[in-house]
Amino acid sequence: GSFAPMNLADGIDDSSSPSIHRAAAIAAATAALVSSPLAANAAGPDWGVFEGRTGSLLHPISMFGMAALSASTALLGFQWRRQRTIGDEISALKKIIPNLNGASSVSEALAAAEGAETVDSGYIATLKSALSIESQINDLTIERKELASQGNRDKHFNQGSLLLFIGIAFAIEGPLNTYARAGKLFPGPHLYAGAGLVVLWALAASMVPAMQKGSDTARTVHIGANLAGIGLFVWQISTGIPILLKVIEFTKWP
């Protein structure tokens, strides 16, 4: 008297029992393997050192460097702008200089006027007042030569190109590293501001062709985008430091 309400055992040959038991054992072993922690870890890729503290610190370290490089690149840009526009100041001052009557400088014209047989006191007074203007012109000329010798234009372009490449590369590396460690991203101000910073970099770079053609509007947009980017960068540091501390707390070397 076995309990078989549906008479299922009637259709099973006892000789097949070993095969049934063997199949059940294989199924049970497979289920145990799939549910084990080892199999769960194998479901995703092993990123190795990229998941550890070494890979996790690449983003913050590079971004601290990028912040310093941004400030340096901006300074070079303003120095190049100063070199480019200083000629307009010199030209404006030269228009104020009175007629020198063939002399090469105001001081030379003044000496000639004071030594002339007929002394024109009004003209001499005008020349004396122009001495300070001539001094300004000389100072600006020296400043322009010094700026030109520094090669600020090429330095600004080269550093800007490096900033664009490394900045975007590590702006992408940061979220990838977070996903490798946590399996998801954490949308928030730091992530959104970082995306906005990349957009500002791209906007500034896109203005370069028009700037090379002399467009003042493009120069204004270029400067504005970069200044906004630096401001956003400084703010990013303040939001990134708490994230950095969490990374150090929850990751291990390497």
Backbone bond lengths (Angstrom), bond angles and torsions (degrees), N, CA, C in turn:
res aa  C-N    CA-C-N  psi(-1)  N-CA   C-N-CA  omega(-1)  CA-C   N-CA-C  phi
1 G - - - 1.334 - - 1.480 119.83 -
2 S 1.352 117.30 73.27 1.478 118.74 172.65 1.514 109.56 -82.49
3 F 1.334 113.55 156.84 1.460 118.95 -179.81 1.516 108.78 -85.37
4 A 1.351 116.84 108.27 1.466 121.23 -179.51 1.502 108.52 -142.88
5 P 1.340 115.86 78.95 1.463 118.24 -174.71 1.502 113.91 -65.06
6 M 1.348 118.25 -25.60 1.468 120.48 -178.20 1.517 111.73 -107.73
7 N 1.364 115.83 9.22 1.470 120.88 178.61 1.525 112.70 53.13
8 L 1.395 116.72 35.43 1.467 119.26 -178.18 1.520 111.80 -69.15
9 A 1.339 114.59 -26.86 1.464 117.49 -176.93 1.518 111.98 -72.73
10 D 1.355 116.73 -17.22 1.455 119.22 -176.53 1.508 112.80 -65.36
11 G 1.358 115.65 -27.90 1.464 117.22 -175.98 1.498 112.98 -95.98
12 I 1.357 118.38 6.84 1.458 120.75 -175.91 1.501 109.32 -107.84
13 D 1.295 115.94 126.40 1.458 121.00 177.15 1.512 108.72 -80.74
14 D 1.346 116.39 131.93 1.465 120.25 -178.31 1.513 111.81 -60.61
15 S 1.335 116.25 -24.69 1.471 118.89 -178.74 1.513 112.75 -69.46
16 S 1.337 116.14 -17.20 1.463 119.05 -179.01 1.507 112.57 -90.19
17 S 1.320 118.42 -2.55 1.469 121.57 -176.73 1.515 112.94 -58.36
18 P 1.339 121.67 -43.83 1.475 120.15 179.18 1.517 112.99 -57.68
19 S 1.340 118.30 -40.11 1.464 120.74 179.80 1.519 111.06 -65.52
20 I 1.344 115.37 -39.10 1.468 119.15 179.83 1.518 110.44 -65.71
21 H 1.332 115.40 -43.91 1.465 118.94 179.81 1.527 111.68 -64.67
22 R 1.339 116.12 -37.00 1.454 119.78 179.29 1.524 111.26 -65.69
23 A 1.326 117.51 -42.36 1.466 121.56 178.88 1.520 111.00 -64.26
24 A 1.339 115.69 -39.37 1.467 119.62 179.00 1.513 110.93 -64.85
25 A 1.336 116.69 -39.21 1.469 120.60 179.75 1.514 111.13 -65.06
26 I 1.340 116.67 -41.55 1.468 120.95 178.60 1.525 110.72 -63.86
27 A 1.328 116.74 -42.16 1.463 120.87 179.33 1.515 111.24 -63.17
28 A 1.346 116.37 -42.29 1.463 120.44 179.53 1.517 111.02 -65.00
29 A 1.335 117.18 -41.17 1.464 120.49 179.52 1.522 111.14 -65.08
30 T 1.338 116.02 -40.83 1.468 120.33 178.50 1.520 111.24 -62.91
31 A 1.333 116.46 -43.59 1.463 120.39 178.96 1.513 111.33 -62.22
32 A 1.313 117.52 -39.81 1.463 121.30 179.42 1.514 110.97 -65.92
33 L 1.341 117.41 -40.01 1.460 121.78 179.63 1.509 111.29 -65.24
34 V 1.329 117.02 -43.92 1.461 121.27 -178.31 1.519 111.47 -65.15
35 S 1.340 115.94 -36.83 1.457 119.58 -177.23 1.516 113.21 -83.99
36 S 1.330 118.63 -3.42 1.462 120.95 -177.32 1.522 110.43 -75.01
37 P 1.351 119.32 155.22 1.469 122.39 177.70 1.512 112.57 -58.17
38 L 1.342 117.64 -34.98 1.452 120.11 -179.75 1.513 111.50 -60.84
39 A 1.346 115.85 -43.75 1.462 119.06 179.69 1.511 110.79 -68.14
40 A 1.338 116.97 -35.91 1.463 119.86 179.92 1.516 110.63 -64.47
41 N 1.340 116.73 -38.94 1.456 119.65 178.58 1.512 110.93 -70.03
42 A 1.312 116.39 -33.93 1.466 119.35 -178.20 1.511 112.17 -72.41
43 A 1.359 116.57 -11.32 1.457 118.96 -178.79 1.519 111.56 -67.41
44 G 1.328 117.13 -29.24 1.460 121.22 179.31 1.514 110.00 -109.97
45 P 1.340 117.70 162.83 1.461 120.29 -179.76 1.520 111.68 -70.26
46 D 1.320 116.29 148.17 1.455 121.34 176.41 1.524 107.65 -93.10
47 W 1.334 115.86 110.43 1.463 120.67 -175.27 1.524 112.05 -85.00
48 G 1.316 116.93 -5.23 1.454 120.50 176.18 1.515 112.75 62.23
49 V 1.340 115.73 -131.27 1.466 121.20 -175.81 1.530 111.60 -62.76
50 F 1.326 116.55 -21.72 1.461 119.98 -179.37 1.522 111.41 -66.51
51 E 1.343 117.05 -24.76 1.453 121.01 178.18 1.526 111.98 -85.80
52 G 1.335 117.47 -16.90 1.455 121.26 -176.25 1.516 112.68 -84.17
53 R 1.313 115.16 -169.97 1.468 120.76 -176.55 1.523 111.92 -66.88
54 T 1.336 116.91 -34.50 1.471 119.91 -179.81 1.527 111.04 -59.21
55 G 1.335 115.98 -52.59 1.461 119.82 179.76 1.509 112.32 -66.03
56 S 1.333 116.32 -33.99 1.459 120.03 -177.70 1.525 112.65 -71.34
57 L 1.330 116.26 -26.22 1.467 119.61 -179.23 1.524 112.90 -86.88
58 L 1.325 117.33 -8.86 1.468 119.49 179.21 1.514 111.13 -59.71
59 H 1.330 116.66 -43.49 1.467 120.43 -177.28 1.524 112.50 -64.81
60 P 1.337 120.21 -53.64 1.465 118.65 -178.66 1.526 113.40 -64.20
61 I 1.339 117.23 -39.26 1.470 119.33 179.75 1.518 110.69 -63.53
62 S 1.325 116.34 -45.40 1.470 119.75 179.88 1.525 111.26 -64.38
63 M 1.325 117.04 -36.23 1.453 119.29 -178.13 1.529 112.82 -72.34
64 F 1.333 117.28 -33.03 1.462 119.29 172.26 1.531 109.54 -61.78
65 G 1.335 115.51 -42.00 1.462 119.55 176.66 1.513 112.26 -64.67
66 M 1.334 116.77 -39.31 1.453 120.87 179.25 1.539 111.85 -65.50
67 A 1.333 116.46 -33.76 1.468 119.72 177.72 1.526 110.42 -64.05
68 A 1.347 116.40 -44.35 1.460 120.50 177.56 1.526 110.88 -65.67
69 L 1.336 116.82 -40.28 1.460 120.76 179.21 1.523 110.85 -66.02
70 S 1.325 117.71 -35.28 1.464 121.28 177.61 1.525 111.06 -62.43
71 A 1.348 116.29 -44.37 1.463 120.20 179.41 1.520 110.81 -64.70
72 S 1.328 116.71 -41.80 1.464 120.64 179.39 1.532 111.42 -65.04
73 T 1.327 115.90 -42.18 1.467 120.46 179.56 1.525 111.11 -65.23
74 A 1.316 116.80 -38.91 1.471 120.59 177.63 1.524 110.57 -63.46
75 L 1.331 117.12 -42.34 1.465 120.76 179.16 1.526 110.78 -61.94
76 L 1.318 116.58 -43.56 1.464 120.49 177.08 1.524 111.10 -61.76
77 G 1.328 115.94 -38.14 1.463 119.78 179.11 1.520 112.27 -64.00
78 F 1.327 116.22 -42.01 1.466 119.28 179.24 1.530 111.15 -69.55
79 Q 1.326 116.95 -33.59 1.465 119.45 176.60 1.520 111.18 -67.43
80 W 1.340 116.74 -38.35 1.462 120.09 176.71 1.528 110.42 -67.24
81 R 1.326 116.11 -39.23 1.462 119.99 177.06 1.524 110.41 -63.27
82 R 1.326 116.30 -40.73 1.463 120.24 178.17 1.524 110.44 -62.27
83 Q 1.321 117.03 -44.27 1.462 120.74 178.64 1.528 111.28 -61.44
84 R 1.332 115.49 -38.55 1.467 119.83 -176.47 1.527 112.36 -73.71
85 T 1.329 117.73 -33.12 1.467 120.50 -174.97 1.522 113.53 -97.40
86 I 1.331 117.65 -10.69 1.463 119.54 -177.28 1.526 111.86 -65.26
87 G 1.335 115.68 -25.69 1.467 119.31 177.56 1.518 112.03 -63.78
88 D 1.346 116.90 -33.02 1.463 119.69 177.98 1.527 110.93 -65.82
89 E 1.325 117.27 -37.57 1.459 120.82 177.63 1.524 110.70 -65.51
90 I 1.323 115.85 -42.32 1.468 119.81 179.87 1.530 110.30 -63.29
91 S 1.317 116.51 -42.91 1.476 120.12 -179.96 1.524 111.18 -63.71
92 A 1.334 116.83 -40.12 1.467 120.28 179.95 1.530 111.02 -65.19
93 L 1.317 117.05 -39.42 1.463 120.54 179.54 1.530 111.58 -69.61
94 K 1.330 116.76 -36.75 1.467 120.20 179.58 1.523 111.49 -63.54
95 K 1.325 117.27 -28.70 1.460 120.16 178.93 1.524 111.89 -69.93
96 I 1.328 116.84 -21.49 1.467 120.54 179.73 1.527 111.59 -82.95
97 I 1.340 115.76 -22.94 1.463 120.03 -178.74 1.542 109.43 -62.90
98 P 1.341 118.04 130.46 1.475 119.81 178.89 1.525 111.97 -70.39
99 N 1.298 116.86 171.63 1.457 122.86 177.99 1.529 109.55 -61.97
100 L 1.302 116.96 125.04 1.460 121.33 -175.98 1.524 112.88 -93.67
101 N 1.316 117.21 1.64 1.478 122.01 177.90 1.526 111.77 55.03
102 G 1.308 115.52 44.19 1.463 119.93 175.47 1.507 114.86 89.87
103 A 1.321 118.89 -7.65 1.462 121.08 179.60 1.535 109.77 -74.82
104 S 1.330 115.64 155.39 1.461 119.85 -177.19 1.520 112.51 -87.16
105 S 1.318 117.66 -12.99 1.462 120.78 -179.31 1.525 109.04 -152.03
106 V 1.332 115.92 165.84 1.461 121.15 179.70 1.517 110.63 -66.03
107 S 1.326 115.44 -41.81 1.464 118.72 -179.83 1.521 111.45 -63.08
108 E 1.332 116.47 -38.05 1.465 120.11 177.90 1.522 110.61 -67.46
109 A 1.339 116.73 -41.66 1.464 120.49 178.05 1.525 111.17 -65.47
110 L 1.330 117.22 -35.58 1.464 121.13 179.25 1.520 110.70 -67.27
111 A 1.335 116.26 -42.60 1.467 119.54 178.88 1.516 110.71 -62.75
112 A 1.329 116.21 -39.17 1.469 119.41 179.22 1.520 110.98 -68.29
113 A 1.330 117.60 -38.99 1.464 120.53 -178.95 1.518 111.35 -68.03
114 E 1.325 116.45 -38.98 1.463 119.24 -179.88 1.524 112.04 -71.63
115 G 1.330 117.53 -25.17 1.464 120.53 -179.84 1.515 113.65 -95.11
116 A 1.333 117.25 2.04 1.457 120.19 -178.82 1.534 110.79 -71.73
117 E 1.322 116.16 157.45 1.465 120.46 178.62 1.520 111.20 -64.06
118 T 1.337 114.36 -39.97 1.464 118.99 177.33 1.519 107.96 -107.37
119 V 1.299 115.80 112.78 1.457 120.85 -176.68 1.520 109.84 -87.04
120 D 1.332 114.95 123.70 1.467 121.55 176.92 1.527 107.10 -101.35
121 S 1.322 115.95 97.58 1.466 120.37 -175.16 1.531 111.90 -63.00
122 G 1.332 117.91 -34.33 1.464 121.03 179.03 1.519 111.32 -65.82
123 Y 1.353 114.54 -43.69 1.461 118.94 179.77 1.522 110.35 -66.26
124 I 1.335 116.24 -39.40 1.461 120.27 178.67 1.530 110.47 -62.92
125 A 1.318 118.48 -40.20 1.469 122.19 178.56 1.524 110.92 -64.57
126 T 1.332 114.94 -38.23 1.468 118.71 178.57 1.524 110.94 -65.47
127 L 1.334 115.97 -41.39 1.464 120.10 179.24 1.526 111.16 -65.57
128 K 1.326 116.31 -39.18 1.463 119.55 179.64 1.540 110.96 -63.86
129 S 1.311 116.43 -39.01 1.466 119.45 178.44 1.524 111.78 -69.52
130 A 1.343 115.87 -22.35 1.463 120.31 -179.53 1.518 112.58 -84.66
131 L 1.334 117.06 -9.29 1.465 119.77 179.57 1.531 112.08 -61.03
132 S 1.335 116.33 -40.21 1.463 119.41 179.55 1.530 111.20 -66.82
133 I 1.337 115.36 -35.07 1.469 119.25 178.28 1.524 110.03 -66.47
134 E 1.318 115.80 -42.38 1.459 119.62 177.95 1.529 110.73 -62.38
135 S 1.323 116.46 -37.55 1.461 120.20 177.66 1.526 111.01 -63.54
136 Q 1.323 116.99 -40.39 1.469 120.63 176.82 1.518 110.98 -62.19
137 I 1.333 115.99 -42.71 1.467 120.43 179.84 1.524 110.43 -61.52
138 N 1.325 116.14 -42.82 1.467 119.87 179.74 1.534 111.01 -64.04
139 D 1.330 116.46 -41.87 1.470 119.89 179.29 1.528 111.30 -64.20
140 L 1.330 116.36 -42.21 1.457 120.10 179.63 1.532 111.21 -66.63
141 T 1.321 116.35 -35.81 1.463 120.18 178.88 1.529 110.58 -65.43
142 I 1.329 115.99 -41.78 1.461 120.32 177.48 1.527 110.41 -64.48
143 E 1.330 116.57 -42.84 1.466 120.68 179.28 1.523 110.78 -61.55
144 R 1.334 116.87 -41.77 1.466 119.85 -179.63 1.522 111.17 -64.49
145 K 1.329 117.24 -39.28 1.461 120.56 178.88 1.536 110.79 -65.20
146 E 1.329 116.30 -40.47 1.462 119.86 178.69 1.522 111.31 -64.40
147 L 1.332 116.60 -43.25 1.463 120.26 179.01 1.521 110.81 -64.75
148 A 1.332 116.87 -39.56 1.463 120.50 -179.66 1.524 111.35 -64.70
149 S 1.332 116.69 -33.70 1.467 120.25 -179.23 1.518 112.31 -72.61
150 Q 1.331 118.07 -17.03 1.469 121.97 -177.72 1.527 113.20 -83.47
151 G 1.314 117.23 -14.76 1.465 120.05 179.57 1.518 113.44 63.43
152 N 1.337 116.44 40.63 1.456 120.12 -174.82 1.526 112.92 -65.22
153 R 1.307 117.66 -32.31 1.466 120.39 -178.91 1.524 110.91 -61.33
154 D 1.335 116.71 -51.05 1.467 120.31 -178.74 1.523 111.39 -67.58
155 K 1.336 117.16 -38.62 1.461 120.29 178.94 1.523 110.79 -63.68
156 H 1.334 115.83 -41.67 1.462 119.94 179.71 1.526 110.69 -63.83
157 F 1.316 116.51 -43.50 1.470 120.16 -179.60 1.525 110.99 -65.11
158 N 1.342 116.79 -44.68 1.467 120.25 -177.49 1.532 111.39 -66.65
159 Q 1.328 116.52 -43.74 1.461 118.95 179.29 1.523 111.41 -67.77
160 G 1.336 116.60 -36.87 1.453 119.84 177.63 1.516 112.06 -63.32
161 S 1.328 116.15 -40.43 1.471 120.15 178.04 1.519 110.80 -65.41
162 L 1.334 116.81 -41.01 1.464 120.91 178.34 1.527 110.96 -65.20
163 L 1.318 115.53 -41.11 1.461 120.61 178.58 1.526 110.85 -61.73
164 L 1.311 116.53 -42.81 1.465 120.70 -179.58 1.518 110.94 -63.07
165 F 1.332 116.87 -44.53 1.470 120.51 -177.52 1.532 111.79 -68.83
166 I 1.332 116.42 -55.75 1.471 119.78 -176.02 1.523 110.48 -67.49
167 G 1.329 116.77 -39.28 1.460 119.93 -178.89 1.520 112.29 -61.00
168 I 1.325 116.62 -47.02 1.467 119.70 179.77 1.526 110.79 -67.97
169 A 1.338 116.35 -39.77 1.465 119.81 -179.37 1.527 111.10 -59.04
170 F 1.321 116.80 -46.36 1.462 118.98 -177.09 1.523 112.22 -83.55
171 A 1.321 117.66 -18.08 1.462 119.48 170.82 1.524 110.14 -67.36
172 I 1.325 116.82 -31.50 1.468 121.55 175.64 1.524 110.22 -81.05
173 E 1.342 116.64 -37.51 1.476 120.28 -178.76 1.522 112.07 -61.86
174 G 1.329 117.72 -35.78 1.457 120.78 -178.73 1.523 113.20 -58.74
175 P 1.342 119.18 -56.22 1.471 119.75 177.18 1.526 113.19 -61.77
176 L 1.336 117.64 -35.34 1.463 119.38 178.07 1.524 110.83 -63.35
177 N 1.332 116.46 -40.95 1.460 119.75 178.75 1.530 111.09 -65.71
178 T 1.334 115.76 -40.91 1.468 119.49 177.52 1.523 110.58 -60.51
179 Y 1.319 116.91 -43.83 1.471 120.61 180.00 1.522 111.01 -65.72
180 A 1.342 116.89 -37.39 1.461 120.02 179.64 1.523 110.74 -64.90
181 R 1.344 117.11 -35.78 1.466 120.39 -177.83 1.525 112.54 -82.18
182 A 1.355 115.51 -43.80 1.464 119.53 -170.83 1.525 114.08 -105.48
183 G 1.311 117.12 -13.79 1.458 119.39 -178.09 1.509 113.84 78.16
184 K 1.318 117.35 7.34 1.464 121.77 178.11 1.520 108.99 -163.20
185 L 1.338 115.62 165.93 1.468 121.27 175.38 1.522 109.09 -100.19
186 F 1.324 115.43 163.79 1.457 121.09 -179.51 1.529 108.80 -122.41
187 P 1.339 117.19 85.55 1.474 119.88 -178.71 1.528 110.92 -57.46
188 G 1.311 115.61 135.91 1.459 120.60 -179.08 1.511 110.04 -178.22
189 P 1.312 118.02 -176.03 1.469 121.85 -176.87 1.524 113.59 -55.85
190 H 1.337 117.22 -40.15 1.464 119.69 -177.75 1.524 111.36 -64.40
191 L 1.320 116.13 -44.41 1.461 120.79 -179.83 1.530 111.12 -66.43
192 Y 1.325 116.75 -45.25 1.464 120.46 -178.55 1.533 111.71 -66.83
193 A 1.325 116.37 -42.09 1.465 119.68 179.20 1.526 110.86 -65.51
194 G 1.346 116.59 -36.35 1.459 119.88 176.84 1.521 111.72 -63.04
195 A 1.324 116.55 -40.93 1.464 120.20 176.60 1.523 110.68 -64.51
196 G 1.329 116.31 -40.12 1.468 120.13 177.62 1.513 112.13 -64.36
197 L 1.325 116.96 -36.16 1.458 121.21 178.65 1.527 111.05 -64.19
198 V 1.313 116.89 -41.27 1.469 120.58 177.43 1.528 110.37 -62.16
199 V 1.328 116.36 -39.77 1.473 120.38 178.11 1.531 110.43 -63.33
200 L 1.326 117.34 -41.35 1.472 120.89 178.83 1.523 111.04 -64.83
201 W 1.336 117.45 -39.70 1.466 120.34 175.73 1.523 111.05 -60.18
202 A 1.330 115.29 -45.19 1.468 119.39 -179.88 1.529 110.92 -64.05
203 L 1.335 116.75 -40.28 1.464 120.58 178.97 1.515 110.89 -62.53
204 A 1.333 117.13 -45.33 1.466 120.87 179.76 1.526 110.91 -61.63
205 A 1.329 116.65 -43.45 1.465 120.40 -179.60 1.520 111.74 -66.35
206 S 1.331 117.40 -34.35 1.466 120.56 -178.16 1.531 112.33 -68.72
207 M 1.325 117.83 -16.64 1.460 121.39 -179.59 1.537 112.95 -82.64
208 V 1.326 116.87 -13.54 1.461 120.61 -173.49 1.536 113.05 -58.92
209 P 1.347 120.08 -47.43 1.481 118.20 179.78 1.522 113.26 -57.13
210 A 1.321 117.37 -42.20 1.465 120.11 178.89 1.523 111.13 -69.04
211 M 1.314 117.20 -34.76 1.464 120.71 177.01 1.516 111.02 -63.28
212 Q 1.317 115.90 -39.63 1.470 119.74 179.66 1.524 111.98 -65.72
213 K 1.333 115.84 -19.69 1.469 120.40 176.65 1.529 111.72 -92.57
214 G 1.328 117.14 2.43 1.456 120.72 175.10 1.512 115.46 94.71
215 S 1.314 119.09 15.50 1.461 121.11 -178.02 1.530 110.51 -77.37
216 D 1.329 116.77 115.93 1.465 121.08 176.84 1.526 111.26 -70.03
217 T 1.332 116.89 -31.73 1.470 119.98 177.85 1.524 110.30 -62.90
218 A 1.335 115.84 -43.42 1.469 119.96 178.77 1.527 110.54 -63.83
219 R 1.328 116.77 -38.29 1.470 119.86 178.27 1.524 110.71 -64.15
220 T 1.314 116.76 -40.80 1.462 120.76 179.53 1.524 111.05 -64.09
221 V 1.343 115.85 -43.53 1.469 120.14 178.61 1.526 109.81 -64.79
222 H 1.324 116.78 -42.00 1.468 122.20 179.87 1.526 110.47 -59.54
223 I 1.323 116.31 -48.79 1.465 120.60 -179.09 1.522 110.35 -66.42
224 G 1.342 116.62 -43.80 1.455 120.14 -179.36 1.518 112.78 -62.24
225 A 1.340 116.30 -42.91 1.465 120.13 179.96 1.523 111.33 -64.47
226 N 1.330 116.28 -39.86 1.461 119.36 -179.32 1.526 112.21 -71.31
227 L 1.327 117.43 -38.87 1.461 119.84 177.23 1.536 110.72 -65.17
228 A 1.335 115.38 -41.52 1.467 119.07 176.25 1.526 110.85 -63.35
229 G 1.340 115.85 -37.74 1.457 120.24 178.52 1.525 112.05 -64.96
230 I 1.330 117.05 -40.43 1.463 119.99 178.44 1.528 110.19 -65.30
231 G 1.339 116.42 -42.41 1.460 119.66 176.96 1.516 111.66 -60.93
232 L 1.334 116.26 -42.17 1.465 120.74 178.56 1.523 110.39 -67.06
233 F 1.324 116.02 -35.78 1.457 120.91 178.90 1.537 110.76 -62.66
234 V 1.330 116.08 -45.19 1.469 119.99 179.10 1.527 110.19 -60.68
235 W 1.327 115.95 -42.34 1.462 119.99 178.25 1.520 111.06 -66.14
236 Q 1.334 116.70 -34.90 1.460 121.13 178.71 1.522 111.68 -62.31
237 I 1.323 116.50 -34.84 1.460 119.68 179.18 1.527 110.09 -62.76
238 S 1.330 116.11 -42.45 1.468 119.52 -178.92 1.530 111.74 -65.56
239 T 1.326 117.78 -33.81 1.467 120.09 178.24 1.520 112.01 -83.89
240 G 1.328 116.95 -20.94 1.456 120.04 -177.74 1.521 113.99 -84.72
241 I 1.345 116.98 -25.57 1.468 119.58 -178.06 1.532 111.85 -61.55
242 P 1.348 120.80 -44.64 1.475 118.95 176.05 1.521 112.89 -59.52
243 I 1.351 116.35 -36.82 1.467 119.71 177.41 1.524 110.10 -65.87
244 L 1.331 116.40 -40.47 1.459 121.03 178.81 1.531 111.02 -60.54
245 L 1.321 116.76 -42.31 1.462 120.61 179.85 1.532 111.05 -63.90
246 K 1.333 116.96 -37.27 1.468 120.22 177.81 1.533 110.57 -67.87
247 V 1.326 115.95 -38.83 1.466 119.79 178.64 1.527 110.02 -61.33
248 I 1.336 115.78 -44.98 1.470 119.64 179.75 1.536 110.37 -63.42
249 E 1.339 115.87 -36.34 1.461 120.07 -177.43 1.532 112.12 -70.72
250 F 1.339 117.26 -38.67 1.464 120.20 -171.21 1.520 114.64 -104.72
251 T 1.318 118.18 6.21 1.464 120.27 177.40 1.527 109.71 -119.79
252 K 1.311 115.56 161.81 1.458 121.63 178.84 1.520 108.51 -127.92
253 W 1.353 115.08 157.74 1.459 119.44 174.72 1.531 109.40 -71.85
254 P 1.291 122.49 149.02 1.474 122.27 -2.09 1.490 109.93 -83.31
